[in-house]
């Protein structure tokens, strides 16, 4: 699996502590409104919405209007794609370290 621009955008979007916390909240509690997502954050709902828009651009979240609210949900496929990519990199590192170990021991 080769890294694509889409994969890089996912990791760039996840490279922010606030966005990681939002992913965690959505993962644990499921779809939520901006009011619920912003609760406990030391920033405005508008700032949280900007973070969600970055994540939406990377395909990590999707919003759906529900009455007067907008509900945000995780896009599990994008997270699964990122997880698979990290597993591939991890396996490559394990293989490389194994070769290095064998070389050093001989």
Buried (B, 14 or more C-beta within 10 A) or exposed (E): EEEEEEBEBBEEBBEEEBBEBBBEBBEEEEBBBBEBBBEEBEEEBEEBBEBBEBBBEBBBBBBEEEEEBBBBEBBEEBBEBBEEBEEEEEEEEEEEEEEEEEEEEE
